[in-house]
Amino acid sequence: ELAQARDTAESANRMKSAFLANMSHELRTPLNAILGFAQILERDTRIPADRRANLATINRSGKQLLALINDVLEISRIEAGRLTLQPATCELHELLTGLAEVVEFRASKKGLRMSMTRSPDLPRYIEADAGKLRQILLNLLTNAVKYTEHGSIELSAKAEIVGDRNVCRVSECSMG
């Protein structure tokens, strides 16, 4: 009876994983088209700067949606015991700006202010697993919104020398 229950659970898990993989593909296809057109239009100098800025927001939001789709797939990998780090070069400023926009929207709905400061020496590109870094920071920031009743939330990022290595550190996520 126990073996049959385990087999049923494993079968359901495999079906869920297959569903998530198929749904991911079905969501990514139109999303990649949207991102592609937004990027093309964003580079069009005939479009006024304020509209190009709006296109940049669409582009960042689309990338965030793509990251969320990847996060759902990552949950399946975690459940299956196949979690791996995928370090690659990522654009840190873009990642932080996208997070600040998402959290700023949530914070403003609660009457909170959201601010972000980046030190001038913060590198533009870093080597990291961008999806996991984004998820960790998003969890911290959404918890800050959740548990802050009034005031503001600040995200501060800076570059530091630690030993013989130059590292990036999100030094603060303060509430108050």
N, C-alpha and C positions, 0 to 999 in steps of 0.2 A: 504494500500500500504506500509506504514511504517512497520507494523507488519510483512508483507510478506518479506520485505527486511531484517528485523532483524532475522526472522526464517531462511532465506537463508544463512545469514552470520553465524549464530550459527551452522547450518548444515555443512557449509564449514569448520568451525573451528574444529568441531568434527571429520570430515574426515581427516583433516590435523593432528590432534592429533593421530588418529588411524594409519595413515601412518607413522608418526614419531616413534611411539611405535614399529610397525612392522619392520621398517627399522633399528631401533636401535638393535632389536633382531638379525636381519640378519647380521649386522656388528659385533656385539659383539661375536657371535659364532666363526667365524674364527679368530678374534683378540685374543680371550682368548686362542685358540690353539697355536697361534704364541707366546703369552706371556708365556704360560706354557713350550713350548719347549725351548724358550730363557732362562728361569729361570733354567731349567734342565741343559742345556749346560753351562750356566754361572757358575754353581757349580762343573762342571767336571774338576778336577785337572789335567787331562791329556791334556787339551787344554791350549796352551800357554797363559800367562797373558795378552799379548796385544790383543789376540783374545777374551779373556774373557771380557776385557774392552769394546771391540766392541759389544759384546753380552749385556753388561750392558747398553750401549747406545740404542740398539734395545729395550731392556726391558723398559727403561725409556720413549723412544719415543712411544712405544706401550701403556704405561700407560697414556701418554699425549693424545694420540688419543682416548683412552677410556674416558678420562675426557672431551674431546671435544664432543664426542657423548652424554655424560651425560649433557653437557652444552646445547646442542640443545634441549634435552628433558626438561631441566629446563626452557628454553624460553617458551615452550608450557605451562608449569605449571604457569609461571608468567602471560602469557596471559589469562589463565583460572582463575587467582586469587588464585592459590593454592601454592604459594611460601612458603616454610618452611626451617628453618635452620636444618641441619643434623649434629650436632657436633659429632665427634668421634676422637679417637686417630689417629693422622697422623704423618708421618715421615717428619719433617720439613726440614732436610738437603736434603733429596731426592727431595722434592717439589721445594726448592730453586735452586738446581743444575739443575733440569729439565727446570725450567724457564730460568735460565741463558743460557743454551744451545740453547734454542729456540730463545731467544733475541740476543744472540751472533751471530747466523747465520744471522738474519735480519740486525743487526748492521754492520757486516762485508760486507754485500752486498752494504751498503751505505758508506763504508770506515770509519766506527766508531769502536772504541774499546769498549768492554764490560767487566767490571770487577765486581766481587762480593767479599765482605768480610763478614765473619761471626765471631762474637766474640767467643773466646774459651769457654765461659760459656753458649753459646746458646744451649738450650736443643735439644736433638735429636727428641724427641716426644713431641707433644703438643695436646691439646684438641681444635679442631676447625672444622668448616665445610670446609674441604680441597678443595672441588670444588669451593666454593665461594671465599675462600682466594686466590686460584690459579688464578681465573678469575680477581679478583681485581688487583693483582700484575701484571698479564699479561697485563691488560689494561694500567696500569701506565707505565710499561716498553715499551710497543709498542708505546705509545704516546711519550715517551722520544726519541725513535728512530725516530719517524715521525717528531718531531719538533727540532731535533738536526742536524745542518748542518755539523759540523766537531768536532773532539775531541773524547770524550768518555762518556760512561754512566756507573755509578757505583751503584750497589745495595748493601746496607749495612744492616745487621741484627744483633741485639744484644739482650741480656736479660737484663731486668731492674727490679728493685724493685719499685713498685708504691703502696704507702700506705703499706698495709700488704700483698700484693700479688706479686708474681714473675710473670712478664709478658714478652712476646716476642714482640719486636717492630722492624718493618722494619723502621729504623730511617731515611734512606736517599734513595732517588732515584735521584741522581744528574746528571746533564748534563753539558758538557762544554769541 
